[in-house]
Amino acid sequence: MDARETPGEDRVTAEASPLPSWAWLPRFHAWIDVAVVVCVLIATNVIAHFTTVWASIATVPVSAAILVVLMRRRGMRWSELGLSPRHWKRGTLYSVAAVALVLTVVAIGIALPFTRQFFLSERYATLSGALVASMIIIPLQTVIPEELAFRGVLHGTLERVWGARGVFAAGSLLFGLWHVASSLGLTAGNAGLAAIFGSGVLGQVAGVTGAVIATAAAGFVFTWLRRRSGSILAPIALHWSLNGVGALAAALVWQISMG
């Protein structure tokens, strides 16, 4: 037999050999992980928005912690969750840049009369309330838990199944749908949005639709930051600056309009 034929024969043999009967199990387990995470997020959203006040405070943080522990027990690495210490430095650099960008945009929005009205949210009509919300409630109850759940756990599970495209598409869409319940009274409580869409049923539908689109787009950017930096620090920083700085900006605009 000619020795030069051996590599070709080896390739034919390798291609002809069947896969082990258990080769499908890892992918099946990955799909199960995605399904479990999505179901937990749906249940969390319903409990947080349609049950008791205490449930609305504690459900999202508790669920996020449970998901992290659960996926760690399922073998997910810290790097897959965006929590690896070796990415903290890069994540911090992206965090600073993201916050600086949001501060610049918000400052311009407050300065322009046309866009200033969109900051008039009744939820943050007082400076003290806005400070508490910005520094305590928003980061602990919303931003950090949501980023752990979406850019941490969901990101890791989706990437195992679909790769980057699945993370960007499915992750962003799910993050947008996550905000349906929280945006039901959006137009009624925002003077600028109510002036455009109205405060009736059609206005409410328009507000919810706009919120889903906007938050899905934000989720896309958060995911980009997560992949680019390798850490959830960057999306946490951008998420907080959009919500927390937005709350402080709303209180400032209320003070300006009342003065």
C-alpha positions in Angstrom: 0.0 0.0 0.0 1.3 3.5 -0.9 1.9 5.5 2.3 0.7 8.6 0.6 -2.8 7.1 0.5 -3.0 6.7 4.3 -4.1 10.3 5.3 -6.9 10.2 2.8 -8.1 6.9 4.0 -7.9 8.2 7.6 -10.2 11.1 6.6 -12.7 8.7 5.0 -12.7 6.5 8.0 -13.2 9.5 10.4 -16.0 10.9 8.3 -17.7 7.5 8.1 -17.5 6.8 11.8 -20.8 7.6 13.5 -21.0 10.1 16.3 -21.4 8.7 19.8 -25.0 8.2 20.8 -24.6 10.8 23.6 -23.2 13.6 21.4 -26.5 15.4 21.3 -26.8 15.6 25.1 -24.7 18.8 25.7 -26.7 20.8 23.2 -30.0 19.4 24.6 -28.9 20.5 28.1 -28.0 24.0 26.7 -31.5 24.3 25.3 -33.0 23.2 28.6 -30.9 25.9 30.3 -32.3 28.6 28.0 -35.9 27.4 28.6 -35.4 27.4 32.3 -34.0 30.9 32.4 -36.7 32.3 30.1 -39.4 30.7 32.3 -37.9 32.1 35.4 -37.7 35.5 33.9 -41.4 35.4 32.8 -42.5 34.3 36.3 -40.4 36.9 37.9 -41.8 39.7 35.7 -45.4 38.7 36.5 -44.8 38.4 40.2 -42.9 41.6 40.4 -45.6 43.7 38.6 -48.9 42.1 39.4 -48.8 40.9 43.0 -47.7 42.7 46.1 -45.5 45.7 46.8 -43.0 43.7 48.7 -42.9 41.2 45.8 -42.1 44.1 43.4 -39.2 45.0 45.6 -37.6 41.7 46.2 -38.5 39.4 43.3 -36.1 40.6 40.6 -33.0 40.6 42.9 -33.8 37.3 44.4 -34.5 35.7 41.0 -31.3 37.0 39.5 -29.2 35.6 42.4 -31.0 32.2 42.0 -30.3 32.1 38.3 -26.6 32.9 38.8 -26.3 30.1 41.4 -28.3 27.7 39.3 -26.2 28.2 36.1 -23.0 28.0 38.1 -24.1 24.6 39.4 -24.9 23.7 35.7 -21.2 24.3 34.9 -21.3 27.8 33.5 -18.0 29.6 34.0 -17.6 33.1 35.5 -16.4 34.4 32.2 -19.6 33.2 30.5 -21.5 35.1 33.1 -19.4 38.3 32.5 -18.2 38.1 36.1 -14.6 37.1 35.6 -12.1 39.4 37.5 -9.7 39.3 34.6 -12.1 41.5 32.6 -12.8 44.1 35.3 -10.2 46.6 34.1 -11.5 46.6 30.5 -15.1 46.7 31.8 -14.3 49.7 34.0 -12.8 51.6 31.1 -15.9 51.0 29.0 -18.1 51.9 32.0 -16.5 55.4 32.4 -16.9 56.1 28.6 -20.6 55.0 28.7 -21.5 57.2 31.7 -19.7 60.2 30.2 -21.6 59.8 26.9 -25.0 59.6 28.7 -24.2 62.6 30.9 -23.3 64.6 27.8 -26.5 63.6 26.0 -28.7 64.3 29.0 -27.1 67.7 29.5 -27.9 68.6 25.9 -31.5 67.3 26.3 -32.1 69.4 29.4 -30.7 72.5 27.7 -33.0 72.3 24.7 -36.6 73.4 25.4 -38.0 70.9 22.9 -36.4 67.8 24.5 -36.6 69.1 28.1 -40.3 68.1 28.4 -39.5 64.4 28.0 -37.7 64.5 31.3 -40.9 65.6 33.2 -41.7 62.2 34.8 -44.1 62.5 37.8 -42.2 59.7 39.5 -39.2 61.9 40.1 -40.9 65.2 40.8 -38.8 65.8 44.0 -35.0 65.9 44.3 -34.9 63.8 47.4 -37.0 61.1 45.8 -34.8 61.1 42.7 -31.7 60.8 44.8 -33.0 57.8 46.7 -34.2 56.2 43.4 -31.0 56.9 41.5 -28.5 55.8 44.2 -30.4 53.0 45.9 -33.6 51.7 44.3 -32.5 51.8 40.7 -29.1 50.1 41.0 -30.1 47.5 43.6 -33.7 46.7 42.5 -33.4 47.1 38.8 -30.0 47.6 37.1 -27.7 45.1 38.8 -30.3 42.3 39.0 -31.4 42.8 35.4 -27.9 42.8 34.1 -27.0 39.7 36.1 -30.1 38.0 34.6 -29.9 39.2 31.0 -26.3 40.1 30.2 -25.0 37.5 32.6 -27.1 34.3 32.8 -29.3 34.7 29.7 -26.3 35.9 27.6 -24.3 32.8 28.6 -27.1 30.3 27.9 -28.0 31.8 24.6 -24.4 32.0 23.5 -24.0 28.3 24.1 -27.0 27.5 21.8 -26.9 30.2 19.1 -23.7 32.0 19.4 -23.3 35.8 19.1 -26.3 36.3 16.6 -28.7 34.5 19.0 -27.5 36.6 21.9 -28.0 39.9 20.1 -31.3 38.9 18.5 -33.1 36.9 21.1 -31.5 38.6 24.1 -32.4 42.1 22.9 -36.0 41.0 22.0 -36.5 39.4 25.4 -35.2 42.4 27.2 -37.6 44.6 25.3 -40.6 42.4 26.2 -39.4 42.4 29.8 -40.5 46.0 29.9 -44.1 45.6 28.8 -45.5 45.5 32.3 -43.4 48.3 33.6 -44.4 50.6 30.8 -48.2 50.3 31.0 -48.6 53.7 32.7 -45.7 55.4 30.8 -47.6 57.9 28.8 -49.9 58.8 31.7 -47.0 59.7 33.9 -44.8 61.6 31.4 -45.9 65.0 30.2 -43.9 64.9 27.0 -45.0 61.5 25.9 -48.7 62.2 26.9 -48.6 65.4 24.7 -47.5 63.3 21.7 -49.4 60.0 22.1 -52.2 61.0 24.5 -53.0 59.4 27.8 -55.9 57.1 26.6 -55.8 53.5 25.5 -54.2 54.2 22.1 -51.6 56.4 23.8 -50.9 53.6 26.3 -50.4 51.0 23.5 -48.1 53.5 21.7 -46.2 54.1 24.9 -45.7 50.3 25.5 -44.7 49.7 21.9 -42.2 52.5 22.0 -40.8 51.3 25.3 -40.4 47.8 24.0 -38.6 49.0 20.9 -36.4 51.4 22.9 -35.4 48.9 25.5 -34.8 46.2 22.9 -32.4 48.7 21.2 -30.8 49.4 24.6 -30.5 45.7 25.2 -28.6 45.4 21.9 -26.2 48.1 23.0 -25.8 46.5 26.5 -25.0 43.2 24.8 -22.4 44.8 22.5 -20.7 46.4 25.6 -20.9 43.0 27.4 -19.2 41.2 24.5 -16.8 44.0 23.7 -15.5 44.3 27.3 -16.1 40.7 28.5 -17.7 42.1 31.6 -21.1 43.1 32.8 -19.6 46.1 34.5 -20.0 48.1 31.3 -23.7 47.4 30.7 -24.4 47.9 34.4 -22.8 51.4 34.1 -24.7 52.3 31.0 -27.9 50.9 32.3 -27.6 52.8 35.6 -26.7 56.1 33.8 -29.7 55.9 31.6 -32.1 55.2 34.5 -30.3 56.9 37.4 -29.1 60.0 35.6 -32.5 60.1 33.9 -34.1 60.3 37.4 -31.9 63.1 38.5 -32.4 64.9 35.3 -36.2 64.6 35.7 -36.0 66.2 39.2 -33.8 69.0 37.9 -36.2 69.8 35.1 -39.1 69.8 37.5 -37.2 72.3 39.7 -36.5 74.4 36.6 -40.1 74.4 35.4 -41.5 75.2 38.9 -39.0 78.0 39.4 
